[in-house]
Amino acid sequence: GPDYSEVTPGAGSQAADPRFVNRQAGNHHLRADSPAIDAGGPPPDGLGAEDFHSAARVAGTAADLGADEFH
């Protein structure tokens, strides 16, 4: 699809609007209605226990997609 360049989408891949708070202003936090919340499944090896902002990586039932966990 158009969201991928020189790679093949794998299991769990999404091509949906992540619904950031305000992409234009640089606020890439997830909104409460984001399809990326809990969409990452169990954390893979090497993911780490913290997100980009040093908050707990898994705040719900599974890891969120992206660098910032929704809290």
JORA-V867865 format. One record per residue. RES is the residue in one letter. OMEGA is omega as a letter, one per 30 degrees, with the letter a starting at -180 (999 if undefined). Layout:
BEGIN
RES_OMEGA / RES_OMEGA
END
This chain:
BEGIN
G_a / P_a / D_a / Y_l / S_l / E_l / V_l / T_l / P_l / G_l / A_l / G_l / S_l / Q_l / A_a / A_l / D_a / P_l / R_l / F_l / V_l / N_a / R_a / Q_a / A_l / G_l / N_a / H_l / H_l / L_l / R_a / A_a / D_a / S_l / P_l / A_a / I_a / D_a / A_a / G_a / G_l / P_a / P_l / P_l / D_l / G_a / L_a / G_a / A_a / E_l / D_a / F_a / H_l / S_l / A_l / A_a / R_a / V_a / A_a / G_a / T_l / A_l / A_l / D_l / L_l / G_a / A_a / D_l / E_l / F_l / H_999
END
